Amino acid sequence: MGIRRRFGAPVVIKVLGVTLVIVALSAGFATVVVPKEWFQVAFILMLTTLGIIGSLIKPVQKLDKSYDMGMYLIYIFSLAIASMADLSNLNIMGGLYQIGFMLIAIFGSLFVHALICRLLKVDADSMIISSVAFINSPPFVPMFSAAMRNKNTLITGISAGLIGYAAGNYLGFIMSEFLSKL
């Protein structure tokens, strides 16, 4: 029961209640409204949409420790998914191509990001912290903000990362559809 001691039982119940309502509504929509083969896409996009809508509701905004608890659940999910990896089917050559692609994608997008920041005269700290949020994710922002000794970058980095999460789901789906048509 460590999670109850860390966050408090009322917080856990409220946050999980809101989460379960959003998951149930998303699953219901994806099951009833869209064809079976579109379930996963519809479910993820509805989760994103209802999560954004929920974040605009004042009582939900006031839930203390909801971000920390959400990250805790994401870590559990990530660990569970990682533990299901089957390394016996590992394709070394395919992995090398994928690493090459990721290096080009990350450093290429970082270069474009730096270029745009330079053209728009964005300060270096904001550019660095938003890059950390985009590449690593919002949980790494406080650590980099502290390392840079600039607490003013905290809001910029976390905001950029959360917007990236939300927009990334929609843009990822659109890009997947576009590439499947080629």
C-alpha positions, 0 to 999 in steps of 0.5 A: 500500500505504498502508493496510498501512503505516498499520495493519500487514499482520497487522492488515489480514489479521486484520480483513479475515479477520473481516470476510470471514467475517461477510460470507460468513455473512450472504450465505449466510444471506440467499441460502439461508434467505430468499426472493430479494426479502428478500435485501438486508434479510436481508443487512443485518440479519445483518451487524448481528447477526453484527457485534454477536456478533463484537464480544463475542468476546475475540480480536476485541475485541483487534484493534488499529486495527479501528475505524480501519480500519472507518472507512477502509473506510466512507469509501471506500464513501461516496466510491464511492456519492457518485461514482455520483450522477446530478445530471441527474435532480435534482428541486429541488422534491422536494429542498426537501421533503426538506430541510424534512423533515430539518430538522423530523426533526433539530431535532424529535428534538434537542428531544425529546432535550433534553427527556428529558435535562432530565427525567432530569437528564442533564448538558449535556455528555453530552446534547451529545456523544450528540446529536453521535453520533446526528446526525453519527456516532461519528467526530465524537465525539472532535473535539467532546469535544476542543472541549468540553475534556471527555475524559470524554464520549468513552466516552458519545458513542462508545457512544451512536453505536455503539448507535445504529448497531446499533439503527438497522438493526433499527428502520429495518427495523421502521419501513419495514415499518410504514409500508408497511402504512399 
